[in-house]
Amino acid sequence: MIFNVQIKVMPLKDLLDPQGKAVLSGLQNLEITAVQDVRVGKNISLQIEADSKEAATVIAENASKKLLANAVMEYFEIEFLA
């Protein structure tokens, strides 16, 4: 089976997000002042061939831990798409 998986990688909540701060500053310069905070991350789509959803989850977790996310600075969430 082919599973479509979306992995969201975001900076840890306790860490400063310089890219998010730059975007927030840009929005304020454009007089878009209702935005209070910005966090910038990555959205990664994978097509995984596996026998089951559980096996696909293991593959996605391994990919995230070993390559896609830096555990020191980021966390990840895995979502299966329809």
C-alpha positions in Angstrom: 0.0 0.0 0.0 1.0 3.6 -0.6 0.5 6.0 2.3 0.6 9.7 1.9 2.2 11.3 5.0 2.7 14.9 5.9 5.4 15.7 8.4 5.3 19.1 10.1 8.6 20.2 11.5 8.6 23.2 13.8 11.1 25.0 16.2 10.8 24.0 19.8 8.4 26.4 21.6 11.1 27.4 24.1 13.6 28.4 21.5 13.9 31.7 19.7 12.7 31.5 16.1 14.8 34.2 14.2 13.0 33.5 10.9 9.6 33.9 12.6 10.7 37.2 14.2 11.8 38.5 10.8 8.4 37.6 9.3 6.6 39.2 12.2 8.7 42.4 11.7 7.9 42.4 8.0 4.2 42.0 8.6 4.4 44.9 11.1 6.2 47.0 8.5 3.3 46.3 6.1 1.0 47.6 8.8 -0.4 44.1 9.5 -0.4 44.5 13.2 -3.0 42.0 14.4 -0.5 39.1 14.1 1.1 38.6 17.6 3.6 35.8 16.9 5.0 33.9 14.0 6.8 30.5 14.0 8.3 29.3 10.7 8.8 25.6 10.1 8.8 23.0 7.3 6.1 20.9 5.8 7.3 17.7 4.2 5.1 15.3 2.1 6.2 11.6 1.8 4.7 8.8 -0.2 5.5 5.6 1.8 5.1 2.1 0.5 4.4 -0.2 3.5 2.2 -3.1 4.5 0.3 -1.2 7.1 -0.3 2.2 8.6 1.8 1.2 11.6 4.7 0.2 9.4 4.4 3.5 7.5 4.4 5.4 10.9 7.7 3.7 11.9 9.2 4.7 8.5 8.1 8.3 8.9 9.3 8.5 12.5 12.7 7.1 11.5 13.0 9.5 8.6 12.0 12.4 10.8 14.4 11.5 13.6 17.4 10.7 11.4 17.1 13.4 8.7 14.1 15.7 8.6 14.1 17.2 12.1 16.9 18.3 14.4 15.8 17.0 17.8 17.9 19.6 19.6 16.0 22.5 18.0 12.8 21.1 16.4 9.9 18.8 17.0 7.8 16.9 14.4 4.3 15.8 13.9 3.1 13.1 11.5 -0.2 13.2 9.8 -1.7 10.7 7.3 -3.6 12.2 4.4 -6.6 10.7 2.8 
